Amino acid sequence: MADRYFNPFQAIDINVPVEFHEAFTRYCQRSADAVIDQSPFPRMVDLWFLSVCVAARLGLEPADTTKYDTRKIIDGSIFGSDPWRVHQLMLIAIGKTGDVHIVSEPRKMMTLASGLAVAGLPKVIEMLKDGDAEPIWNLSDAVDSLLRKEKAA
Amino acid sequence: MKLLRAEFQNFRMLRDLELNFSSDPEKKLTVIRAANESGKTTILHGLQWALYGDAALPGKGEGFRLHPIDWNASEGKRVPITATVEFELTTYRRVSGDVRETRRRYRLVRSAFEDVDSQARRSASTVKLFALNETGASPIDAPEAVINDELPPELREVFFTDGDRALSFIEADVALSTKRERVQRAIRSLLGLGVIDDAIKHVRKSASEVNRKAKQVGSGSELNRIASRLEEMENDREKFEADLEDAKQQFGAFDEKVDDIDRKIAAALQKGDKEKLQKDLDQAKREIKRLDDQLATANKEHSALFRSRSIATDLLAPLLGRAFEKLEELHDQGKIPNTTIPVLQDRLSAEICICGETLESGDPGGEKRRAHIQKLIDDSQRADEIQEIITDLYYGAKPRQADGDSGSSVWLEEYKAVVERRDGLQTLRDEAGRKFRALEMQLDELPDTDIQGLRETRRQYKDQRDRHLSRQSSIETQLTGLRREREDLEANRDRLLREQKKGARILAELEVTQDVTKVLQSAYERITNEELHKVSELMNNIFIEMIGADPEQGAIIRHAEISREFDIIVYGPNDRTLNPDRDLNGASRRALTLAFILALTKVSEVEAPNVIDTPLGMTSGYVKRSILRTAVRESSQLVLFLTHDEIAGCEEIIDEAAGVVFTLTNPAHYPKMLVNDPGVAERKALRCECDHRSECQLCQRRADAQAELEMAS
């Protein structure tokens, strides 16, 4: 792949509805002193990406992000540190639209992923809260069940 | 700045001493050979006093006597003390596109008078700076400003280092908050962040003034009420921030005191014949620390599961499967892979066409064919953009897709391993905690009143420490609440201003102040992080190079870094953190602190000397030589105070790198350590021109003479 396609999301902002900002502050580690059991996600992008994955897994439809008051949490250059996410965002776009040509339209792919993140965020927040343990254990159990349920099915 | 010469009169044991330093860029090392108690540390103090005044002396000079302790009162009851430092500054300016380098020499003289009595009262020192030229010396105003620009006082401990004290950057018996504060202060000073701090304060002040204007516009209305509240909040913020700083400092101070009492208890236990209990307590503490470190690592591994590729691959498996079916179709149709461009590029670099003709650049026919093939590549690149992305996607993601097809969940296996590790470690940690509490109870029951007194004091200090920590948390919470309330109020104020006729201009002014504040704050953060990273990287490189020759340490130390919290951390195998006190030997600890100091100086891009007292203590063999060699290379001017033991084994490096070497002797060492009587009754540092390989009547030491006798026999 030529270098210019290495991260097509480089210059695109990741925006999240304002109503979820508190969850990002609470569940993402903002300093090295953060209590990991309470804030399981190393970075904001990790909560965002897991929400995309959960929405995709549960077959949720992407939300219409234009209906929300959103704020930027980070820009797409963050994927430079985990390039495999670039591939997965492309494959999600192909899988959802059935159209391979979408890979040349990074903004469209990001809109779709952001829609999935908004659809998946309430579910992930529920997974973090639902249970008697700290958020990291609640979330771990919920992901465990989600993966086992599908396997059993 | 380069040091050229220094001269001291009546500064402690430096009654009348002149030093010169090498300024040769090819031989940038100066070695001052001196046994213990021969004036090394005094010179370090003397140089700093000359440059920075009393603030640079131990205890900020409070109760620190400067005149010689054996001063004869018949010579006068007020002792004149003088320190002179000559240095060279290099400036660069552009002249018609060229850079012109100018070197200027300066002389700084500081003097004070001190009473010869038990209180040693001292007059405020006077400092003068002179520019030296062919014809003489011209005085310069504001000498402090020149020194502050060239050798920032906040970095004083980086430029003038006591090899033993410098270890407090990392040593475990220094409170964490103190170590952090020292590293943070050094790095922030290095970056000159005070300028940005001042700018932020200035913009905040402007914002308050604009807010006052908004208050006047909306006199008696909701706008007035909000603007007034914002004004009050600004005052609250300043107060809270000052309180927070105070709480942090108090916490650090009590933390130090708790550590100090712990050391005293340990000493009391040993004195009271309770070594076994002390040993068990130390061991229990170490075990708890080790398990806590391992638990922290296991927690990080748990957290890393939520940023891992496996969780995404497992959750997305059904959807990615469908996407891959699409790509497989294209593969089957021969649209993947996209091979045209790689094949053509391969031919170009091989300089032979597929048909066998040459594609060499020098050949006229080859040149023509090259141009044609390049055109084919360009055309193909434009047309194949999508196909290229898809090809990469197919081959890039296929191996993982194949893993996902196996039906087993990688994430579930990783999660199971993490749970087992965390649970196992937690059980061990609970057990270690119980053991430690039992030992504490034994300690409580000891009849020794000294120990009980110390333990009571410790409890009080710990309570105070915890109180300040709790105060810190409470202020931080209040500040967060204040920030939120302010954001809401500001949004409301701006909305109301928009509705006012006169509001537009004020709103525009407010927006400017807000934007400028944001820019300054993000610049502050960015510079801190970037520069911190640079210092961290360079420190690691220098450190690893210094200890590289030590097979024992090389096997356990993987790398070192400065964390975002300004902690200097050393990592061993599997990224386990190492305890500098327990896991690192003396040589490695010294190498780490020197690496930090040299990295700071280098990243600061300040051309400044590194003056280091006993840099090679506790080191030997290859590591000692490696530390010296690296320090010479990384410093722009290196002045080392070395004992005879430190020099041993490093003679060849000194031969090669040193431009100036001389020896200092304390005549009071005769007859115990010196062979010949120097004939001087006073306690003073005497200089001779002996280098690291020679000795004279004055500096010949007893151990050396004995060694010679042994060799002769």
Interface residues (C-beta under 8 A of the other chain):
Chain A: M1 A2 Y5 Q29 S31 A32 D33 I36 D37 P40 F41 P42 R43 D46 L47 F49 L50 C53 V54 A56 R57 D82 W84 R85 H87 Q88 M90 L91 I92 I94 G95 K96 G98 V100 H101 V103 S104 I136 L139 S140 V143 D144 L146 L147 R148 E150 K151
Chain B: N299 K300 H302 S303 A304 L305 F306 R307 R309 I311 A312 T313 D314 L315 L316 P318 L319 L320 G321 R322 A323 F324 K326 L327 L330 Q381 E385 I386 E388 I389 I390 T391 D392 L393 G396 A397 R400 G407 S409 W411 L412 Y415 V419 S563 R564 E565
